[in-house]
Amino acid sequence: MHSSDEKLEVALEMSGVNPAEEDLEKILDGFTRGLELAAQLYTVPGVRYEEPALIFSARVAGAR
């Protein structure tokens, strides 16, 4: 498993973003917290699978 540092490094590299060194710690803190919160979503039984998000038909505004 890759560390949050490694995941963030890859994400920044792929996006072409080069933040200042002094900003990296704050970005890493936010990135790590986001990963933790995303993982918590999957502890809720109704959110574990894709189906709950797919049980409705999306409509475009103005379309009939």
N, C-alpha and C positions, 0 to 999 in steps of 0.2 A: 504494500500500500504506500502511496506517495504521501509525503507530508503536505500540510497546507502551504508551506513555503514553496515547495516544488510545484504544486498546482497553480499557485499565484504566479510564479515565475513564467510558467508555460502560458497562462492566460494573458499576461501582459505582453509577452513576446508575440503571441499570435495576433493580438490586437494592434500591435505596433505602438503601444503606449510606453513611454519611458519616464516614469515619475522621478522626481528628485529623491535622493537618498533619504532625506529627513521625512519624506512622506510615506515611505515604504512600510514602516512599522504601523502607522495608522491604517493604511490600506490593508495590510495583513490582518490586523485585528478585526476590521470590518468583514473581510473575506472569510475569515475563520468563523466568525459569529454567524454569517449567512449560511455557511455549510452546516453548522450545528442546528440552526433553526429549520433548514430544509430537511434534515434528518429527523427532527422531531415531528414533522408533518406525517411521516410514515408510521408513527406510533398510534395515530388515530385510525381506528378500524375502517371508517368510511373513505379514507383518503389513500389507503394502501395501494389501490389498483386504479387503472386509468378509467374504468367504466363510469364512475360517478360523474366525471367530467364530460362523458360522451353520451349521456342519456337524453340530451335535449337537441333539438334541431336549431341551429343558428340561423338567424334571418338577417338579411342586409336591410338597413333602414331605408324605407321607401319602396322596397320590393314587395311584391304580392305573390 
